[in-house]
Amino acid sequence: MNMTSIPQPGAVIALRSAKWKVLRTSALKRGYREIHCRGLSGIVRDKEARFVWELEKGARILDPASIALVPDAYSGLIDTKLHLEAAFRNTPTTTRQPLTLGRAAIDDLSFQHLPVKRALAQDRVRLLIADDVGLGKTLEAGLITSELALRGRADRILVVTTRAMLTQFQKEFWTRFSIPLSRLDSAAIRRIRNRIPAHFNVFDQFDRSIVSIDTLKRDGQIRDAIKHSYWDLIIIDEAHNAAVRKAAAGANSQRAELAQLLSRRTDSLLLLTATPHDGSQESFASLIEMLDPTRVPDPTKLRRSDIEDLVVRRFRSDKNVAADIGQQVPKRELIRRNFPLSAEEEIAYHAIAELHLDLDEQSTRGRAIDLFRTTLAKAIFSSPAACLETLDRRIRGIDNGTARGSAEDRNWLQSLADQVAAINTGVFRKYQDLLQMLQDLRWTGKAPRDRIVIFSERIATVSWLAERLQEDLGLSESQVARVDGGSVEADVRTQEVIDAFGQEKSPIRIMIASDMASEGLNLHFQCHRLIHFDLPWSLLRFQQRNGRTHSSASTTSTGAMRSSPAVRRSSRPARSIGTPAT
């Protein structure tokens, strides 16, 4: 007998008006073969039977190449397939291995994988991402959010950030991770309240939203709504603003209380900040308490080993970070500028130091004078314009009775104002040194990718610089922009200026900003110089400013300048104008 005519296991045969799949064969006496089969069609489907192959007339082996496939046009089949596919896609993965790495619209940098893996290793994600400025904390948060969403653990998301960062954060999450966030600014919240019944919760109207922390802390109804809401994931950006500080009052205290409330209304919590520690152990411990209160039995004895799994902290100098971005972000260069005071400045500085006012005869008199003297000192360190604004406000207050002070006090203040007013542009040495520095750098404002960011703490100084630099450098009005948050349309205007500053075809060459732009904003696209026209009183603020022109993303990060004026550069050396030499 020809053995090739005997069906082999796996073959499909036609036998007794039905189709069968051969499971196995066995030899019988007299050379017969027994075929063990399972039915494939009709009433024999899934039924097993055995046949003697040689005795079955008409039995034949079906050639797979000759089988014609007939599509099943039954609509139920399509519906079934769609249902199974939807069920498969909605079934969360059980693996703790990251699934989104290399798939987002960002450069795949290996050091950014660590926070994702650390988060997925936790049963309940609670993490402080405290990487250095410019290392991509927003991107790391986006990767973690994507991973949690894939696992069905981040359906309801709330992002809390600064007012200036709302649009940028919203764009980053949408364009890079396809995560839409509904913006709940003050105007949006008012519109929603007008459309929903009074007892409805604003936060229940959107599953994924972004809101300013200042919007939350100002509104008592909003805080009450938070108490009756719950999220799968809350991200608090610039979390150092929400740390508890003993000396803090007003806005800082409200932010801390709000952050503590939010930490209790979510399953997963991400805190983002490049400056988590301000030197106070208690302040840093308050951030850890938001993540896990059981880790901080005594804030004064908090050790790094106790919180290793809760904190991710890397610097540019770290070996693995430098290996990824060393060629993309050149080393920062700081240049300190020293300059002598003019005679007019010496007179004004000395007058402020010796200022004596008869504010009142109570025990708080000395403290009140010291506080006002400090306010004037901070103003004059910024600019004569800022100091004059402070003096004029106090004099008007005494005149209309809204501020304490005698007639003699008013005369003292008016005399001081006259001395400060004598510091004109020509004898304002810090400003003259700024002009000299720009001349030394051979900066002309013509190169579209050689732009400058200038920071100042005082809005009056920002306004004065915008006017003077435009005139003294021969720039047009469109070439000098300012970001200070002082106008009603601040949110929209700020984002318009920042977007334009990052476009190569934009005419803007100098952007003068108050500290509202010092946190989180990306100013590095066409800029590598940053100037601190006046140094901030907080080292945290100083570091935050410097990070505005650094980035580990797929953009050119060219640096910055620092100063009092001080300048810093990254891809080309950065510069700093420093404090006056006295």
C-alpha positions in Angstrom: 0.0 0.0 0.0 1.2 3.5 -0.8 1.9 5.1 2.6 1.5 8.6 1.2 -2.2 8.0 0.7 -2.7 7.5 4.4 -3.6 10.7 6.2 -1.2 12.0 8.7 -2.0 13.8 12.1 -3.2 17.3 11.4 -4.6 16.5 8.0 -8.2 17.3 7.1 -10.2 14.5 5.5 -13.7 14.2 3.9 -15.5 11.1 5.2 -19.2 10.1 5.4 -20.4 13.5 4.2 -18.5 15.4 6.9 -15.1 16.9 7.4 -12.7 15.7 10.1 -9.3 16.6 11.5 -6.9 13.7 12.0 -5.6 13.5 15.5 -3.5 10.3 15.3 -3.3 7.0 13.4 -2.5 3.4 14.6 -1.8 0.1 12.9 -4.2 -2.8 12.8 -3.9 -6.4 11.8 -3.6 -7.3 8.1 -2.1 -3.9 7.3 -5.2 -1.8 8.0 -4.8 1.7 9.6 -7.1 3.2 12.2 -7.7 6.9 12.0 -8.6 8.9 15.1 -10.5 12.1 14.2 -12.4 15.1 15.5 -15.4 16.4 13.6 -15.1 19.9 12.0 -18.6 20.4 10.5 -22.2 19.9 11.0 -23.6 17.5 13.6 -20.2 15.9 14.1 -18.4 19.1 15.2 -16.1 18.5 18.2 -17.1 14.8 18.3 -14.3 12.2 18.2 -14.5 9.0 16.2 -12.3 6.2 14.8 -12.4 4.8 11.3 -10.6 2.0 9.4 -9.3 4.0 6.5 -9.1 1.3 3.9 -12.8 0.3 4.5 -14.2 3.8 4.1 -15.4 4.2 0.5 -15.1 7.7 -0.9 -12.8 8.9 1.9 -10.2 11.4 0.7 -7.6 13.7 2.0 -8.4 17.4 1.4 -5.6 19.4 -0.3 -5.3 22.8 1.6 -4.3 24.5 -1.6 -7.6 23.6 -3.2 -9.8 24.8 -0.3 -11.9 27.9 -1.2 -12.5 30.3 1.7 -16.0 31.6 1.8 -16.5 34.8 3.9 -19.0 34.8 6.7 -21.3 37.6 5.9 -23.3 37.2 9.1 -23.4 40.6 10.8 -23.1 39.0 14.2 -19.6 37.8 13.4 -18.4 41.4 12.8 -20.1 42.5 16.0 -18.5 39.6 17.9 -15.0 40.5 16.6 -15.5 44.2 17.6 -16.7 43.2 21.0 -13.7 40.9 21.6 -11.2 43.6 20.3 -12.8 46.2 22.6 -12.7 43.9 25.5 -9.1 43.1 24.8 -8.1 46.7 24.6 -9.9 47.5 27.8 -8.3 44.7 29.7 -5.4 46.3 31.8 -2.0 44.7 31.4 -0.7 42.9 34.4 3.0 43.5 33.7 5.1 46.0 35.6 7.4 46.5 32.6 7.0 49.9 30.9 5.0 49.9 27.7 5.3 53.5 26.5 9.0 54.0 26.5 10.2 55.0 23.0 6.6 55.5 21.8 6.0 59.1 23.0 6.8 62.2 20.8 10.0 62.9 22.7 13.7 61.9 22.5 14.1 58.6 24.3 16.6 59.3 27.0 17.5 56.4 29.2 17.8 58.4 32.5 14.1 59.4 32.1 13.1 55.7 32.3 14.0 55.5 36.0 11.0 57.4 37.4 8.7 55.3 35.2 10.1 52.1 36.5 10.1 53.3 40.1 6.4 54.3 39.8 5.4 51.0 38.3 7.2 49.1 41.1 4.9 50.8 43.6 1.4 49.4 44.3 0.2 52.9 45.0 2.2 55.5 43.0 3.5 58.2 45.3 6.6 59.9 44.0 8.6 63.1 44.3 10.5 63.8 41.0 13.1 66.3 41.9 15.5 66.2 39.0 17.6 69.2 38.2 16.2 72.0 36.1 15.8 71.2 32.4 16.0 67.4 32.8 12.4 66.9 31.7 10.2 66.4 34.8 7.1 67.2 32.8 8.0 64.5 30.3 8.7 62.0 33.0 5.3 62.8 34.5 3.7 62.3 31.1 5.3 58.9 30.7 4.1 57.8 34.1 0.6 59.1 33.4 0.5 57.2 30.1 1.6 54.0 31.8 -1.1 54.3 34.5 -3.8 55.1 31.9 -2.9 51.9 30.0 -3.4 50.0 33.2 -6.7 51.6 33.9 -5.3 53.3 36.9 -5.5 57.0 35.7 -9.0 57.7 34.4 -9.5 60.8 36.5 -6.5 63.1 36.4 -5.9 66.5 37.9 -2.8 68.6 37.2 -2.1 71.6 39.6 0.5 74.0 38.4 1.3 77.8 38.3 -0.8 80.2 36.3 2.0 80.8 33.8 2.5 77.1 33.2 -1.1 76.2 32.4 -0.9 76.4 28.6 2.6 74.9 28.3 1.8 71.9 30.5 -1.5 71.4 28.6 0.3 71.5 25.2 3.1 69.1 26.4 0.7 66.4 27.6 -1.5 66.6 24.4 1.2 66.9 21.7 3.7 64.4 23.2 1.4 61.9 25.0 -2.1 62.5 23.5 -3.5 63.1 27.0 -6.1 65.9 26.8 -6.4 68.2 29.9 -9.4 70.6 30.2 -8.2 74.0 31.4 -10.1 75.1 34.5 -9.0 78.7 34.9 -11.1 81.3 36.8 -13.1 82.2 33.7 -13.8 78.5 32.8 -14.9 77.8 36.4 -17.3 80.7 36.3 -18.8 79.5 33.0 -19.2 75.9 34.3 -20.9 77.2 37.5 -23.4 79.1 35.4 -24.3 76.0 33.4 -24.7 73.4 36.1 -27.0 73.2 39.2 -25.7 74.8 42.3 -25.2 71.5 44.1 -23.1 70.0 41.3 -19.4 69.6 41.7 -17.2 71.5 39.2 -14.5 68.9 39.2 -17.0 66.1 38.3 -17.6 67.7 34.9 -14.2 66.7 33.5 -12.2 63.5 34.1 -8.9 65.1 33.1 -8.2 68.7 33.9 -5.5 71.2 34.7 -5.9 74.1 37.1 -3.7 76.9 38.7 -2.9 76.4 42.4 -3.6 80.1 42.9 -7.1 79.7 41.5 -7.8 76.8 43.9 -6.5 78.6 47.0 -8.5 81.8 46.4 -11.9 80.2 46.1 -13.6 78.7 49.2 -16.2 76.9 47.0 -13.4 75.2 45.1 -11.8 73.9 48.2 -15.1 72.5 49.3 -15.5 70.9 45.9 -12.1 69.2 46.3 -13.2 67.7 49.6 -16.0 65.9 47.8 -14.0 64.8 44.8 -11.5 62.0 44.3 -8.9 61.4 41.5 -6.9 58.5 40.3 -3.8 60.7 39.8 -2.9 64.2 40.9 0.2 65.9 39.6 1.4 69.0 41.6 4.0 70.9 39.5 6.5 73.3 41.2 5.7 71.5 44.4 8.2 73.5 46.5 5.6 76.3 46.5 3.4 73.9 48.5 5.9 73.0 51.2 5.1 74.0 54.7 7.3 76.8 56.0 7.3 78.1 59.6 7.7 81.8 58.5 5.2 81.5 55.7 2.0 83.4 55.8 -0.9 84.2 53.5 -0.5 82.7 50.0 2.3 80.3 50.9 0.4 78.9 53.8 -2.8 78.5 51.7 -0.9 76.7 49.0 0.5 74.3 51.6 -2.9 73.6 53.1 -4.4 73.0 49.7 -1.6 70.6 48.7 -2.1 68.6 51.9 -5.8 68.4 51.1 -5.2 67.3 47.5 -2.7 64.6 48.7 -5.6 62.9 50.6 -8.0 63.0 47.7 -6.1 60.8 45.3 -4.8 57.3 44.9 -1.6 58.3 43.0 0.4 61.5 43.6 3.3 63.0 41.7 5.2 66.0 43.1 7.4 67.8 40.6 10.1 70.3 41.6 13.7 71.0 40.8 14.3 72.7 44.2 12.7 70.4 46.8 14.9 71.5 49.7 15.2 75.1 50.9 17.5 74.3 53.8 14.7 73.5 56.2 14.3 69.9 57.2 10.7 70.5 58.3 9.9 72.1 55.0 11.2 69.1 53.0 9.6 66.7 55.3 6.2 68.3 54.6 6.5 67.2 51.0 7.3 63.6 52.0 4.3 63.6 54.4 2.1 64.3 51.4 3.4 61.1 49.8 3.4 58.9 52.9 2.8 60.4 56.4 4.1 57.2 58.0 7.6 57.9 56.7 8.1 61.1 58.8 7.7 60.3 62.5 10.2 63.0 63.3 11.0 65.6 60.6 14.3 66.6 62.3 15.6 63.0 61.9 14.6 62.3 58.4 17.2 60.3 56.5 17.6 59.7 52.8 17.6 55.9 53.3 14.1 56.2 54.8 12.6 57.8 51.6 14.8 56.3 48.9 11.8 54.7 47.1 9.8 57.9 47.2 12.3 60.4 45.7 14.0 60.6 42.3 16.7 63.2 42.4 19.4 63.5 39.6 21.7 66.3 38.5 23.3 67.1 35.2 26.7 66.0 36.5 25.4 62.5 37.3 27.2 60.0 35.1 24.1 58.4 33.5 22.5 61.8 32.9 25.6 63.3 31.4 26.0 60.3 29.1 22.5 61.1 27.6 22.6 64.9 27.3 26.2 65.8 27.5 26.4 66.5 23.8 23.0 68.3 23.7 23.4 70.7 26.6 26.8 72.3 27.0 28.1 73.2 30.4 26.7 76.4 31.9 29.1 79.3 32.3 28.5 82.0 35.0 30.2 85.4 34.8 29.9 87.7 37.8 30.0 91.4 37.1 31.3 93.9 39.8 31.0 97.6 39.5 31.4 100.6 41.8 28.4 102.7 42.9 28.1 106.3 41.7 28.2 109.2 44.2 24.4 109.6 43.8 23.8 105.9 44.5 26.1 106.1 47.6 24.0 109.0 49.0 20.7 107.1 48.4 22.0 103.8 49.8 23.4 105.6 52.9 20.1 107.5 53.4 18.1 104.3 53.4 20.4 102.6 55.8 20.1 105.5 58.2 16.4 106.1 57.7 14.5 107.1 60.9 10.7 107.4 61.0 8.3 108.2 63.9 5.8 105.5 62.8 4.4 105.2 66.4 5.5 105.0 70.0 4.5 101.4 70.6 6.8 98.5 71.1 6.5 97.5 67.5 8.1 100.7 66.3 11.6 99.4 65.7 10.3 96.3 64.0 8.1 98.3 61.6 10.9 100.7 60.7 13.2 97.7 60.0 10.6 96.1 57.8 10.0 99.2 55.8 13.8 99.9 55.5 14.2 96.3 54.2 11.5 96.9 51.7 13.2 100.1 50.5 16.6 98.3 50.3 15.2 95.5 48.2 13.6 98.1 45.9 16.8 100.2 45.5 18.8 97.0 44.8 16.5 96.4 41.9 16.4 99.9 40.4 15.8 103.5 41.3 12.4 103.3 39.5 11.3 100.5 41.9 12.4 102.4 44.9 10.6 105.5 43.8 7.5 103.6 43.3 7.7 102.3 46.9 8.4 105.7 48.3 5.6 107.4 46.2 3.1 104.8 47.4 4.0 105.4 51.0 3.9 109.2 50.7 0.4 109.0 49.0 -0.7 106.7 51.8 0.3 109.2 54.5 -1.4 112.0 52.6 -4.7 110.2 52.3 -4.6 108.5 55.7 -4.2 104.9 54.6 -0.7 104.6 55.9 0.8 105.5 59.3 3.3 108.4 59.4 3.7 111.9 60.8 4.3 115.1 58.8 8.0 114.7 59.7 8.0 111.2 58.3 6.5 112.5 55.1 9.3 115.0 54.8 12.0 112.4 55.4 10.4 110.2 52.7 10.1 113.1 50.2 13.8 114.0 50.8 14.8 110.4 50.2 12.6 110.3 47.1 14.5 113.3 45.8 17.8 111.6 46.4 16.7 108.4 44.6 15.3 110.5 41.7 18.8 112.0 41.3 20.0 108.5 40.2 19.3 109.0 36.5 20.2 106.6 33.7 23.7 108.0 33.3 24.7 107.4 37.0 22.8 104.1 37.4 25.9 102.0 37.3 24.3 98.6 37.2 22.4 99.5 34.1 25.4 101.1 32.5 27.4 97.9 33.2 24.6 95.9 31.5 25.0 98.0 28.4 28.8 97.6 28.5 28.4 93.9 28.9 26.2 93.6 25.8 28.7 95.7 23.9 31.5 93.4 25.1 29.5 90.4 23.9 29.1 92.2 20.5 25.4 91.6 20.8 23.5 93.5 18.2 20.0 91.9 18.3 20.3 90.9 14.6 20.9 87.2 15.0 17.5 85.4 15.4 18.9 82.7 17.5 20.9 84.9 19.9 18.2 86.3 22.2 18.3 87.4 25.8 16.1 86.8 28.8 16.4 89.4 31.6 14.9 88.7 35.0 13.9 91.2 37.7 12.0 90.8 40.9 10.1 94.2 40.6 7.5 95.0 37.9 8.6 98.6 38.0 12.1 97.6 37.0 10.7 95.4 34.2 8.8 98.4 32.8 11.8 100.7 33.1 14.1 98.3 31.5 11.7 97.7 28.6 11.6 101.4 27.9 15.3 102.2 28.3 16.7 99.2 26.5 14.5 99.8 23.5 15.8 103.4 23.2 19.5 102.8 24.2 20.0 99.7 22.0 18.1 101.2 19.0 15.5 98.4 19.1 11.9 98.6 17.8 8.9 98.1 20.1 8.3 94.6 18.6 11.9 93.5 19.5 11.5 94.0 23.3 8.8 92.0 25.1 7.9 91.8 28.8 6.2 89.2 30.9 5.2 90.4 34.4 1.6 89.2 35.0 0.6 92.8 35.8 -2.2 93.0 33.3 -5.8 91.6 33.3 -5.0 89.7 30.1 -1.8 88.3 31.7 -2.5 84.6 31.1 -3.2 85.0 27.4 -0.5 87.7 26.8 2.2 85.7 28.7 1.7 82.7 26.5 1.6 84.8 23.3 5.0 86.4 24.2 6.6 83.1 25.3 5.4 81.3 22.1 6.7 84.2 20.0 10.0 84.2 21.8 10.5 80.6 20.8 9.9 81.2 17.1 12.8 81.9 14.9 10.8 84.2 12.7 9.6 86.3 15.6 11.1 89.8 15.8 11.5 89.6 19.7 15.2 89.8 20.7 15.0 90.7 24.4 12.4 89.4 26.9 12.2 91.1 30.3 10.4 89.0 32.9 9.4 89.1 36.5 9.6 86.0 38.6 6.2 84.8 37.5 8.2 83.4 34.5 10.9 81.9 36.6 9.3 78.5 37.1 8.7 75.8 34.5 8.5 77.9 31.3 10.6 76.8 28.3 12.6 79.8 27.0 15.5 77.8 25.5 14.4 77.4 21.9 16.2 80.4 20.5 18.0 81.7 23.6 21.2 80.8 25.4 21.7 84.0 27.5 20.0 84.9 30.7 20.6 87.9 32.8 19.7 88.4 36.5 19.4 92.2 36.6 18.7 91.9 40.3 19.5 88.7 42.3 16.5 87.0 43.9 16.6 86.8 47.7 15.9 83.1 47.5 18.5 80.6 46.2 15.6 78.4 45.1 14.3 81.2 42.8 17.8 81.7 41.5 18.1 78.1 40.5 14.6 78.1 39.0 15.4 81.1 36.8 18.6 79.5 35.5 16.6 76.5 34.4 14.5 78.5 31.9 17.1 78.2 29.2 18.1 74.6 29.8 16.4 71.6 28.3 17.1 67.9 27.9 14.4 67.6 25.2 15.0 67.4 21.5 15.5 71.1 21.2 18.6 73.2 21.0 19.4 74.4 24.5 21.9 77.2 24.2 22.2 78.7 27.6 21.5 81.7 29.8 22.9 84.6 31.6 22.7 85.6 35.2 23.4 88.8 37.0 22.6 91.4 39.4 23.2 91.9 36.4 24.8 88.5 36.0 24.9 86.4 32.9 24.8 82.7 32.3 25.2 80.7 29.1 24.9 77.1 28.3 25.8 76.2 24.8 27.9 79.2 24.6 29.3 80.4 28.0 26.7 82.0 30.2 27.3 85.3 31.9 26.4 87.0 35.1 26.4 90.6 36.0 26.8 90.3 39.8 26.4 92.7 42.7 27.9 96.2 42.9 31.3 96.5 44.5 31.1 98.9 47.4 
